Amino acid sequence: MYRISELAAQLGLARSTLLYYEKRGLICGSRASNGYRVYGEQDLQKLRLLQQLQAGGLTLSECKQALEAKLDRTVLSNRLAELESEIAHKQQAHTLLSALLGRGSLRDWHAQADKLAPDAHRNWLEQQGFNEQQTLYLKWLSKDMNEHDTYMADFMAVFHRLERWGPGSNTDTRKALTHIPFTPHTVLDIGCGKGFATELLAQQTQAQITAVDNEAQAIDSLAARLKHAKLDERVTPLCASMTALPFQSGSFDLLWAESSAYIMGFEAALNAWRPLLRSTGCLMVSDLVWLNETPSQEAITFWQQEYPDMQTVAVRLAQIEQAGFRVLSHFTLSEQAWADYYGPLKAEVEQRLSHQPDSAALQDMAREIAIYERYLGEFGYQMFVLQRSD
């Protein structure tokens, strides 16, 4: 026989717990001649079996039912489903915490956070020590703050050797310029990169041009080329963010933005840049769009990851009108413009991959090149020549 304190010690339970079990009818003590409550071997074994059942996640009521009658398989199945759900949530928590500690990838988490709470996500990244430029690069390129520095080092090593930083050609830039219905005097080139469009605009017009990019190396490269071409007196290269352009309203009669609006988001860019134009001023903006109503699933999957807001031309035209512009002209960037960009890029990536096969940046670029080679025509850049409507 066991006194309640002895039974509690055998089971590792509190005395109050045993009294509660007795109240629930799980055990039944008796009074000894000395007045103490005592319990038998059957009570001890019943409680040990109870503890084994509780290890399966059953409630006390369910354990009591299992001890007193045939197992209810529905109850067990329900409890198992709940347990599996809890395990899945615990595993997700484990994966996230491990990734936050640098022991796994944060790509999916960053993508989801940016989709659900973009402003809060950006602010959080800034609290982790990322400046605005790094935050934008993380969103569009590295997609993982743990691997960001390594990724960007590999990425920029490639692009520092390339002339063009995106699809484009002088022919397409000239074509778009022919649709501007006036002679521009003040031009802002937004996201100019190394400035191929900037230089052509300077050659084709007599305008005063400001060229903006947030990558200092690109601005330095443009400044050197402008000086060599003796265009530096009319062109001012400026290292600044397109999200916070330091210009007064109505400062320009022409804005030029080749392949850069996606960084802010197409609609956000239209709304942010429109006030910089004088009345009836023009904006030339290009954007990656679907050209096919039923593109291939592989292309859809790729661009959903790389540019989730990619739309058809019809959707972009509706957004343009909503933002207060009228369309003067629009056309699809030529295939040659893509070849001029991806040809040198492919050669550089293939050469580096032979020495750095595990580079995430190089692998991402190789995937993008493969999508371009297989599916160009299902998607493309659309050049939109717009005029502010007041």
Sine and cosine of phi, psi and omega as CSV:
sin_phi,cos_phi,sin_psi,cos_psi,sin_omega,cos_omega
0.00,0.00,0.51,-0.86,-0.03,-1.00
-0.83,-0.56,0.74,-0.68,0.19,-0.98
-0.96,0.29,0.28,-0.96,-0.12,-0.99
-0.88,0.47,-0.58,0.82,0.03,-1.00
-0.92,0.39,-0.60,0.80,0.01,-1.00
-0.94,0.34,-0.65,0.76,0.03,-1.00
-0.90,0.44,-0.65,0.76,0.02,-1.00
-0.88,0.47,-0.66,0.75,0.00,-1.00
-0.91,0.41,-0.64,0.77,0.01,-1.00
-0.88,0.47,-0.59,0.81,-0.12,-0.99
-0.99,-0.16,-0.19,0.98,-0.05,-1.00
0.95,0.32,0.54,0.84,-0.03,-1.00
-0.89,-0.45,0.31,-0.95,0.07,-1.00
-0.99,0.15,0.47,-0.89,0.04,-1.00
-0.85,0.53,-0.64,0.77,-0.01,-1.00
-0.89,0.45,-0.55,0.83,0.02,-1.00
-0.91,0.42,-0.68,0.74,0.01,-1.00
-0.91,0.42,-0.62,0.78,0.05,-1.00
-0.90,0.44,-0.59,0.80,0.04,-1.00
-0.92,0.38,-0.66,0.75,0.04,-1.00
-0.88,0.48,-0.63,0.77,0.01,-1.00
-0.92,0.39,-0.62,0.78,0.04,-1.00
-0.89,0.46,-0.56,0.83,0.02,-1.00
-0.99,0.15,-0.03,1.00,0.06,-1.00
1.00,0.10,0.27,0.96,-0.01,-1.00
-0.98,0.18,-0.53,0.85,0.08,-1.00
-0.73,-0.69,0.29,-0.96,-0.02,-1.00
-0.63,-0.78,0.97,-0.26,0.00,-1.00
-1.00,0.07,0.18,-0.98,0.06,-1.00
-0.67,-0.74,0.28,-0.96,-0.03,-1.00
-1.00,-0.02,0.79,-0.61,0.11,-0.99
-0.99,0.17,0.14,-0.99,-0.03,-1.00
-0.88,0.47,-0.44,0.90,0.02,-1.00
-1.00,0.06,0.02,1.00,0.06,-1.00
1.00,-0.08,-0.16,0.99,0.01,-1.00
-0.98,0.21,0.53,-0.85,0.10,-1.00
-0.98,0.20,0.69,-0.73,0.00,-1.00
-0.75,-0.66,0.42,-0.91,-0.07,-1.00
-0.73,-0.68,0.47,-0.88,-0.07,-1.00
-0.99,-0.12,0.03,-1.00,0.00,-1.00
-0.88,0.47,-0.55,0.83,0.02,-1.00
-0.90,0.43,-0.60,0.80,0.05,-1.00
-0.90,0.44,-0.69,0.72,0.01,-1.00
-0.87,0.50,-0.73,0.68,-0.05,-1.00
-0.93,0.36,-0.58,0.81,0.02,-1.00
-0.89,0.45,-0.65,0.76,0.00,-1.00
-0.95,0.32,-0.55,0.83,0.07,-1.00
-0.91,0.41,-0.63,0.77,0.08,-1.00
-0.91,0.40,-0.61,0.79,0.07,-1.00
-0.85,0.53,-0.70,0.71,0.00,-1.00
-0.89,0.45,-0.59,0.81,0.05,-1.00
-0.90,0.43,-0.65,0.76,0.03,-1.00
-0.93,0.36,-0.62,0.79,0.02,-1.00
-0.89,0.46,-0.47,0.88,0.03,-1.00
-0.90,0.44,-0.33,0.94,0.06,-1.00
-1.00,0.09,0.06,1.00,0.04,-1.00
1.00,0.05,0.17,0.99,0.02,-1.00
-0.97,0.26,0.55,-0.84,0.09,-1.00
-0.95,0.31,0.22,-0.98,0.01,-1.00
-0.88,0.48,-0.65,0.76,0.02,-1.00
-0.90,0.44,-0.65,0.76,0.01,-1.00
-0.93,0.37,-0.60,0.80,0.06,-1.00
-0.90,0.44,-0.68,0.73,0.01,-1.00
-0.88,0.48,-0.67,0.74,0.02,-1.00
-0.90,0.44,-0.65,0.76,0.00,-1.00
-0.92,0.39,-0.51,0.86,0.01,-1.00
-0.97,0.25,-0.49,0.87,-0.16,-0.99
-0.98,-0.20,-0.17,0.99,-0.04,-1.00
-0.46,-0.89,-0.01,-1.00,0.02,-1.00
-0.91,0.41,0.59,-0.81,-0.03,-1.00
-0.83,0.55,0.71,-0.70,0.08,-1.00
-1.00,-0.02,0.97,-0.25,-0.11,-0.99
-0.91,0.41,-0.48,0.88,0.04,-1.00
-0.91,0.41,-0.68,0.73,0.04,-1.00
-0.87,0.49,-0.70,0.71,-0.01,-1.00
-0.91,0.42,-0.64,0.77,0.01,-1.00
-0.90,0.43,-0.67,0.74,0.03,-1.00
-0.89,0.45,-0.69,0.72,-0.01,-1.00
-0.91,0.41,-0.62,0.79,0.03,-1.00
-0.89,0.45,-0.66,0.75,0.02,-1.00
-0.89,0.46,-0.67,0.74,0.03,-1.00
-0.90,0.44,-0.66,0.75,0.00,-1.00
-0.90,0.43,-0.66,0.75,0.02,-1.00
-0.90,0.45,-0.61,0.79,0.06,-1.00
-0.91,0.42,-0.67,0.74,0.02,-1.00
-0.89,0.45,-0.65,0.76,0.01,-1.00
-0.89,0.45,-0.66,0.75,0.01,-1.00
-0.88,0.48,-0.68,0.73,0.02,-1.00
-0.91,0.42,-0.65,0.76,0.02,-1.00
-0.89,0.45,-0.64,0.77,0.01,-1.00
-0.92,0.40,-0.64,0.77,0.06,-1.00
-0.88,0.47,-0.67,0.74,0.02,-1.00
-0.89,0.45,-0.67,0.74,0.02,-1.00
-0.89,0.46,-0.69,0.73,0.00,-1.00
-0.89,0.46,-0.70,0.71,-0.01,-1.00
-0.91,0.42,-0.74,0.67,-0.02,-1.00
-0.89,0.46,-0.63,0.78,0.04,-1.00
-0.89,0.46,-0.68,0.73,0.00,-1.00
-0.91,0.41,-0.66,0.75,0.02,-1.00
-0.89,0.45,-0.43,0.90,0.06,-1.00
-1.00,0.02,0.09,1.00,0.06,-1.00
1.00,0.07,0.28,0.96,-0.05,-1.00
-0.97,-0.26,0.24,0.97,0.00,-1.00
-0.15,-0.99,0.02,-1.00,-0.05,-1.00
-0.99,0.13,0.64,-0.77,0.07,-1.00
-0.96,-0.29,0.19,0.98,-0.11,-0.99
-0.85,0.52,-0.78,0.63,-0.03,-1.00
-0.90,0.44,-0.63,0.77,-0.02,-1.00
-0.91,0.42,-0.72,0.70,0.04,-1.00
-0.86,0.50,-0.68,0.73,-0.02,-1.00
-0.88,0.47,-0.69,0.72,0.00,-1.00
-0.93,0.37,-0.67,0.75,0.01,-1.00
-0.90,0.44,-0.64,0.77,0.00,-1.00
-0.93,0.36,-0.51,0.86,0.02,-1.00
-0.96,0.27,-0.69,0.73,-0.10,-0.99
-0.99,0.11,-0.57,0.82,-0.09,-1.00
-0.55,-0.84,0.93,0.38,-0.13,-0.99
-0.86,0.51,-0.68,0.73,-0.02,-1.00
-0.93,0.37,-0.71,0.70,0.01,-1.00
-0.90,0.44,-0.62,0.79,0.03,-1.00
-0.89,0.45,-0.70,0.72,0.01,-1.00
-0.90,0.44,-0.69,0.72,0.02,-1.00
-0.89,0.46,-0.63,0.78,0.00,-1.00
-0.91,0.42,-0.66,0.75,0.03,-1.00
-0.89,0.46,-0.62,0.79,0.04,-1.00
-0.90,0.44,-0.59,0.80,0.06,-1.00
-0.91,0.41,-0.42,0.91,0.03,-1.00
-0.99,0.11,-0.01,1.00,0.08,-1.00
0.96,-0.28,0.14,0.99,0.02,-1.00
-1.00,-0.02,0.76,-0.65,0.10,-1.00
-0.99,0.15,0.00,-1.00,-0.09,-1.00
-0.88,0.47,-0.69,0.72,-0.01,-1.00
-0.88,0.47,-0.71,0.70,0.01,-1.00
-0.89,0.45,-0.61,0.79,0.01,-1.00
-0.90,0.44,-0.67,0.74,0.03,-1.00
-0.91,0.41,-0.67,0.74,0.04,-1.00
-0.90,0.44,-0.60,0.80,0.02,-1.00
-0.91,0.41,-0.66,0.75,-0.02,-1.00
-0.90,0.43,-0.71,0.70,-0.15,-0.99
-0.99,-0.14,-0.29,0.96,-0.11,-0.99
-0.84,-0.54,-0.96,0.26,-0.14,-0.99
-0.94,0.33,-0.64,0.77,0.04,-1.00
0.88,0.47,0.25,0.97,0.00,-1.00
-0.41,-0.91,0.92,-0.39,-0.08,-1.00
-0.91,0.41,-0.42,0.91,0.01,-1.00
-0.93,0.37,-0.53,0.85,-0.07,-1.00
-0.96,-0.28,0.13,0.99,-0.19,-0.98
-0.86,0.51,-0.76,0.65,-0.09,-1.00
-0.89,0.46,-0.71,0.70,0.01,-1.00
-0.90,0.43,-0.69,0.72,-0.02,-1.00
-0.87,0.50,-0.76,0.65,-0.07,-1.00
-0.93,0.37,-0.52,0.85,0.06,-1.00
-0.89,0.46,-0.70,0.72,0.03,-1.00
-0.93,0.38,-0.64,0.76,-0.03,-1.00
-0.90,0.44,-0.77,0.64,-0.06,-1.00
-0.94,0.33,-0.46,0.89,0.07,-1.00
-0.87,0.49,-0.57,0.82,0.07,-1.00
-0.95,0.30,-0.78,0.63,-0.16,-0.99
-0.97,0.25,-0.39,0.92,0.08,-1.00
-0.91,0.42,-0.37,0.93,0.00,-1.00
-1.00,-0.05,-0.16,0.99,-0.04,-1.00
-0.99,-0.12,0.54,-0.84,0.07,-1.00
-0.98,0.21,-0.78,0.62,-0.02,-1.00
-1.00,-0.09,0.64,-0.76,0.00,-1.00
-0.96,-0.27,0.16,0.99,0.05,-1.00
-0.09,-1.00,0.26,-0.97,0.02,-1.00
-0.86,0.50,0.67,-0.74,0.02,-1.00
0.16,-0.99,0.30,-0.95,0.03,-1.00
-0.43,-0.90,0.43,-0.90,0.05,-1.00
-0.88,0.47,-0.55,0.83,-0.01,-1.00
-0.89,0.46,-0.71,0.70,0.00,-1.00
-0.94,0.35,-0.60,0.80,0.04,-1.00
-0.90,0.44,-0.70,0.71,0.05,-1.00
-0.88,0.48,-0.67,0.75,-0.01,-1.00
-0.87,0.49,-0.69,0.72,0.02,-1.00
-0.91,0.42,-0.62,0.78,-0.03,-1.00
-0.90,0.43,-0.52,0.85,0.00,-1.00
-0.91,0.42,-0.31,0.95,-0.03,-1.00
-1.00,-0.03,-0.01,1.00,0.10,-1.00
-0.97,0.24,0.84,-0.54,-0.18,-0.98
-0.99,0.10,0.27,0.96,0.03,-1.00
-0.46,-0.89,0.19,-0.98,0.07,-1.00
-1.00,0.08,0.91,-0.41,-0.06,-1.00
-0.96,0.26,0.57,-0.82,0.02,-1.00
-0.91,-0.41,-0.51,0.86,0.02,-1.00
-0.75,-0.66,0.86,-0.52,-0.11,-0.99
-0.81,-0.58,0.64,-0.77,0.12,-0.99
-0.86,-0.51,0.88,-0.48,0.05,-1.00
-0.99,-0.14,0.93,-0.37,-0.14,-0.99
-0.99,-0.16,0.83,-0.56,-0.06,-1.00
0.94,0.34,0.80,0.60,-0.20,-0.98
-0.97,0.25,-0.29,0.96,-0.08,-1.00
0.86,0.51,-0.69,-0.73,0.02,-1.00
-0.98,0.18,-0.01,1.00,0.25,-0.97
1.00,0.06,0.53,0.85,0.05,-1.00
-0.90,0.44,-0.71,0.70,0.04,-1.00
-0.92,0.40,-0.61,0.79,0.02,-1.00
-0.85,0.53,-0.76,0.65,-0.03,-1.00
-0.89,0.46,-0.65,0.76,0.00,-1.00
-0.92,0.40,-0.66,0.75,0.04,-1.00
-0.87,0.49,-0.61,0.79,0.03,-1.00
-0.92,0.38,-0.58,0.82,0.01,-1.00
-0.96,0.29,-0.55,0.83,-0.11,-0.99
-1.00,-0.02,-0.20,0.98,-0.02,-1.00
-0.71,-0.70,0.12,-0.99,0.12,-0.99
-0.94,-0.34,0.36,0.93,-0.09,-1.00
-0.96,0.27,0.39,-0.92,0.22,-0.97
-0.99,0.11,0.83,-0.55,-0.16,-0.99
-0.87,-0.49,0.72,-0.69,0.16,-0.99
-0.93,-0.37,0.79,-0.61,-0.02,-1.00
-0.91,-0.41,0.85,-0.53,-0.12,-0.99
-0.90,-0.44,0.72,-0.70,0.17,-0.98
-0.45,-0.89,0.46,-0.89,-0.01,-1.00
-1.00,-0.05,0.04,1.00,0.02,-1.00
-0.98,-0.21,0.93,-0.36,-0.11,-0.99
-0.87,0.50,-0.61,0.79,-0.03,-1.00
-0.89,0.46,-0.63,0.78,0.02,-1.00
-0.92,0.40,-0.66,0.75,0.02,-1.00
-0.90,0.44,-0.66,0.75,0.02,-1.00
-0.90,0.44,-0.65,0.76,0.02,-1.00
-0.89,0.45,-0.68,0.74,0.01,-1.00
-0.90,0.43,-0.69,0.72,-0.02,-1.00
-0.86,0.51,-0.66,0.75,0.00,-1.00
-0.91,0.41,-0.66,0.75,-0.02,-1.00
-0.93,0.36,-0.62,0.78,0.02,-1.00
-0.90,0.43,-0.64,0.77,0.02,-1.00
-0.91,0.42,-0.66,0.75,0.01,-1.00
-0.90,0.43,-0.59,0.81,0.00,-1.00
-1.00,0.07,0.02,1.00,0.00,-1.00
0.85,0.52,0.65,0.76,0.06,-1.00
-0.92,-0.38,0.07,1.00,-0.14,-0.99
-0.94,0.34,-0.31,0.95,0.00,-1.00
-0.96,0.28,-0.43,0.90,-0.02,-1.00
-0.97,-0.26,-0.08,1.00,-0.05,-1.00
-0.84,-0.55,0.78,-0.63,0.03,-1.00
-0.92,-0.40,0.96,-0.27,0.09,-1.00
-0.97,0.25,0.66,-0.75,-0.06,-1.00
-0.65,-0.76,0.82,-0.57,0.07,-1.00
-1.00,0.06,0.96,-0.28,-0.05,-1.00
-0.37,-0.93,0.23,-0.97,-0.01,-1.00
-1.00,0.00,0.69,-0.72,0.06,-1.00
-0.93,0.37,-0.30,0.96,0.01,-1.00
-0.99,0.17,-0.19,0.98,0.00,-1.00
-0.57,-0.82,0.90,0.44,-0.06,-1.00
-0.94,0.35,0.76,-0.65,-0.13,-0.99
-1.00,0.03,0.84,0.54,-0.06,-1.00
-0.75,-0.66,0.49,-0.87,0.03,-1.00
-0.97,0.23,0.40,-0.92,0.08,-1.00
-0.85,0.52,0.61,-0.79,0.04,-1.00
0.95,0.32,0.37,0.93,-0.07,-1.00
-0.98,0.21,-0.33,0.94,-0.15,-0.99
-0.72,-0.69,0.50,-0.86,0.13,-0.99
-0.99,-0.17,-0.16,0.99,0.05,-1.00
-0.55,-0.83,0.80,-0.59,0.16,-0.99
-0.95,-0.31,0.65,-0.76,-0.02,-1.00
-0.80,-0.60,0.82,-0.57,-0.06,-1.00
-0.60,-0.80,1.00,0.00,0.03,-1.00
-1.00,0.00,0.87,-0.49,0.14,-0.99
0.85,0.52,0.55,0.84,-0.04,-1.00
-0.79,-0.61,-0.28,0.96,-0.09,-1.00
-0.90,0.44,-0.47,0.88,-0.04,-1.00
-0.86,0.52,-0.44,0.90,-0.04,-1.00
-0.87,0.50,-0.65,0.76,0.06,-1.00
-1.00,0.03,-0.38,0.92,-0.22,-0.97
0.98,-0.21,0.74,-0.67,-0.16,-0.99
-0.84,0.55,-0.78,0.62,-0.02,-1.00
-0.90,0.44,-0.68,0.74,0.00,-1.00
-0.88,0.47,-0.62,0.78,0.01,-1.00
-0.90,0.43,-0.71,0.70,0.02,-1.00
-0.84,0.54,-0.72,0.69,-0.05,-1.00
-0.94,0.35,-0.58,0.82,-0.02,-1.00
-0.97,0.24,-0.57,0.82,-0.10,-0.99
-1.00,0.03,-0.43,0.90,-0.06,-1.00
-0.79,0.61,-0.70,0.71,-0.02,-1.00
-0.88,0.47,-0.34,0.94,0.00,-1.00
-0.95,0.31,-0.28,0.96,-0.03,-1.00
-1.00,0.04,0.58,-0.81,0.18,-0.98
-0.94,0.33,0.19,-0.98,0.02,-1.00
-0.84,0.54,0.74,-0.67,-0.04,-1.00
0.91,0.42,0.25,0.97,0.11,-0.99
-0.93,0.38,0.24,-0.97,-0.11,-0.99
-0.89,-0.46,0.45,-0.89,0.09,-1.00
-0.77,-0.63,0.80,-0.59,0.18,-0.98
-0.96,-0.28,0.90,-0.45,-0.03,-1.00
-0.75,-0.67,0.69,-0.72,0.05,-1.00
-0.90,-0.43,0.48,-0.88,-0.06,-1.00
-0.49,-0.87,0.52,-0.85,0.05,-1.00
-0.97,0.25,0.80,-0.59,-0.10,-1.00
-0.69,-0.72,0.32,-0.95,0.17,-0.98
-0.99,0.15,0.77,-0.64,0.05,-1.00
-0.98,-0.21,-0.13,0.99,-0.05,-1.00
-0.84,-0.55,0.74,-0.68,-0.01,-1.00
-0.94,0.33,-0.38,0.92,0.00,-1.00
-0.77,-0.64,0.94,0.35,-0.02,-1.00
-0.93,0.36,0.28,-0.96,-0.01,-1.00
-0.91,0.41,0.54,-0.84,-0.05,-1.00
-0.89,0.46,-0.59,0.81,0.01,-1.00
-0.90,0.45,-0.64,0.77,0.03,-1.00
-0.93,0.38,-0.66,0.75,0.03,-1.00
-0.87,0.50,-0.75,0.66,-0.03,-1.00
-0.87,0.49,-0.68,0.73,-0.01,-1.00
-0.89,0.45,-0.77,0.64,-0.10,-1.00
-0.97,0.25,-0.38,0.92,0.13,-0.99
-0.90,0.44,-0.51,0.86,0.05,-1.00
-0.99,0.15,-0.62,0.79,-0.11,-0.99
-1.00,0.01,-0.55,0.84,-0.02,-1.00
-0.54,-0.84,0.98,0.19,-0.10,-0.99
-0.86,0.51,-0.43,0.90,-0.05,-1.00
-1.00,-0.02,0.23,0.97,0.02,-1.00
-0.88,0.48,0.75,-0.66,-0.10,-0.99
-0.76,-0.65,0.09,-1.00,0.12,-0.99
-0.98,0.18,0.25,-0.97,0.04,-1.00
-0.87,0.50,-0.64,0.77,-0.03,-1.00
-0.88,0.48,-0.66,0.75,0.02,-1.00
-0.91,0.43,-0.70,0.71,0.01,-1.00
-0.88,0.47,-0.63,0.77,0.01,-1.00
-0.89,0.46,-0.64,0.77,0.05,-1.00
-0.91,0.42,-0.65,0.76,0.01,-1.00
-0.92,0.39,-0.60,0.80,0.03,-1.00
-0.88,0.48,-0.73,0.69,0.02,-1.00
-0.89,0.46,-0.66,0.75,0.00,-1.00
-0.89,0.45,-0.52,0.85,-0.03,-1.00
-0.99,0.15,-0.05,1.00,0.07,-1.00
1.00,-0.10,0.52,0.85,0.07,-1.00
-0.82,-0.57,0.44,-0.90,0.21,-0.98
-0.92,-0.40,0.53,-0.85,-0.09,-1.00
-1.00,0.03,0.85,-0.52,0.08,-1.00
-1.00,0.05,-0.59,0.81,0.00,-1.00
-0.22,-0.98,0.42,-0.91,0.19,-0.98
-0.45,-0.89,0.55,-0.83,-0.02,-1.00
-0.42,-0.91,0.31,-0.95,-0.04,-1.00
-1.00,0.02,0.71,-0.70,0.04,-1.00
-0.84,0.55,0.65,-0.76,-0.08,-1.00
-0.93,0.37,0.42,-0.91,0.06,-1.00
-0.89,0.46,-0.53,0.85,0.02,-1.00
-0.88,0.47,-0.58,0.81,0.02,-1.00
-0.89,0.46,-0.58,0.81,0.07,-1.00
-0.95,0.32,-0.68,0.73,-0.02,-1.00
-0.89,0.46,-0.61,0.79,0.00,-1.00
-0.90,0.43,-0.44,0.90,0.02,-1.00
-1.00,0.00,-0.77,0.64,-0.13,-0.99
-0.97,0.22,-0.41,0.91,0.04,-1.00
-0.87,0.49,-0.85,0.52,0.05,-1.00
-0.88,0.47,-0.60,0.80,0.01,-1.00
-0.89,0.46,-0.71,0.70,-0.02,-1.00
-0.88,0.48,-0.69,0.73,0.00,-1.00
-0.88,0.47,-0.67,0.74,0.00,-1.00
-0.93,0.38,-0.68,0.73,-0.02,-1.00
-0.91,0.41,-0.71,0.71,-0.01,-1.00
-0.88,0.47,-0.64,0.77,0.01,-1.00
-0.91,0.42,-0.66,0.76,-0.03,-1.00
-0.97,0.25,-0.57,0.83,0.01,-1.00
-0.90,0.45,-0.48,0.88,0.02,-1.00
-0.91,0.42,-0.39,0.92,0.03,-1.00
-0.96,-0.28,-0.37,0.93,-0.03,-1.00
-0.76,-0.65,0.91,0.42,-0.10,-1.00
-0.91,0.42,-0.35,0.94,-0.04,-1.00
-0.99,-0.11,0.07,1.00,-0.03,-1.00
-0.93,0.36,0.87,-0.49,0.00,-1.00
-0.90,0.43,-0.61,0.79,-0.01,-1.00
-0.90,0.44,-0.71,0.70,0.00,-1.00
-0.92,0.39,-0.62,0.78,0.04,-1.00
-0.89,0.45,-0.66,0.75,0.03,-1.00
-0.89,0.45,-0.68,0.74,0.01,-1.00
-0.91,0.42,-0.62,0.78,0.04,-1.00
-0.89,0.45,-0.64,0.77,0.04,-1.00
-0.90,0.44,-0.67,0.75,0.00,-1.00
-0.90,0.43,-0.66,0.75,0.03,-1.00
-0.88,0.48,-0.66,0.75,0.00,-1.00
-0.90,0.44,-0.65,0.76,0.04,-1.00
-0.90,0.45,-0.68,0.73,0.05,-1.00
-0.85,0.52,-0.72,0.69,-0.06,-1.00
-0.92,0.38,-0.53,0.85,-0.06,-1.00
-1.00,0.06,-0.56,0.83,-0.27,-0.96
-0.79,-0.62,0.08,1.00,0.07,-1.00
-0.83,0.56,0.73,-0.68,-0.13,-0.99
0.91,-0.41,-0.58,0.81,0.18,-0.98
-0.97,0.23,-0.43,0.90,0.09,-1.00
-0.67,-0.74,0.25,-0.97,0.04,-1.00
-0.05,-1.00,0.10,-0.99,0.11,-0.99
-1.00,0.01,0.71,-0.71,0.06,-1.00
-0.94,-0.34,0.79,-0.61,0.04,-1.00
-1.00,-0.04,0.87,-0.50,-0.01,-1.00
-0.93,-0.36,0.88,-0.48,0.09,-1.00
-0.98,-0.20,0.90,-0.43,-0.17,-0.98
-0.85,-0.53,0.43,-0.90,0.10,-1.00
-0.79,-0.61,0.70,-0.72,0.01,-1.00
-0.89,0.46,0.78,-0.63,0.03,-1.00
-0.95,-0.31,0.80,-0.60,-0.05,-1.00
-0.90,-0.43,0.00,0.00,0.00,0.00
